[in-house]
Amino acid sequence: SQQGEEDPQALSIQEGENATMNCSYKTSINNLQWYRQNSGRGLVHLILIRSNEREKHSGRLRVTLDTSKKSSSLLITASRAADTASYFCATPGGGADGLTFGKGTHLIIQP
Amino acid sequence: DAGVIQSPRHEVTEMGQEVTLRCKPISGHDYLFWYRQTMMRGLELLIYFNNNVPIDDSGMPEDRFSAKMPNASFSTLKIQPSEPRDSAVYFCASARSSKTYTIYFGEGSWLTVV
């Protein structure tokens, strides 16, 4: 079963613009992670935010977490063509140790 | 570190054939996960191991699927017999146990069953 759902499913912007992706989840969590997947490749971890954190930065990435709304957002500032990829949010899955992933947001950066 | 290594990267097989996917996790990681990715269903957790022991296989679609981890550095996912609906990308991933951990993915095995 899927815990997180990303929105929008697809996003196309011009290089240099900011890209914002959202994730909603269903049950309480102690952390939320974002991953990136380039075409034909495996997923790569980007950032983890804990439930007691509201915002976290890593380079051009900014992640927010609102546990009251069960939602998170990923902002990529000053986007580059190399940011073209699918982005997934992931949450601890139920009683299992594995992460549960949403279906992802496919981001296209137009040069 | 070499990362998680999967083989084969691509496989095309005929319906009814046995398929074996292989994975070498990152050294020192004690969790190993098998995921399947399709357009329709996204990423699904099939099974995971902790210290080589299968912990949860509730995501395995049916008895045609089996997974083993004979030692800390090797795991297999087997499909027998394969069916066209098994066509997907199969990812192996590993992690080091901690209260909050990140998962490291291999590059995936692209399976096409015709």
Interface residues (C-beta under 8 A of the other chain):
Chain A: Q2 N30 N31 Q33 R41 G42 L43 V44 H45 L48 R50 F88 A90 G93 A96 D97 G98 L99 T100 F101 G102 K103 G104
Chain B: V4 Y31 F33 Y35 G42 L43 L45 Y48 N50 I55 D56 S58 F91 A93 K99 T100 T102 I103 Y104 F105 G106 E107 G108
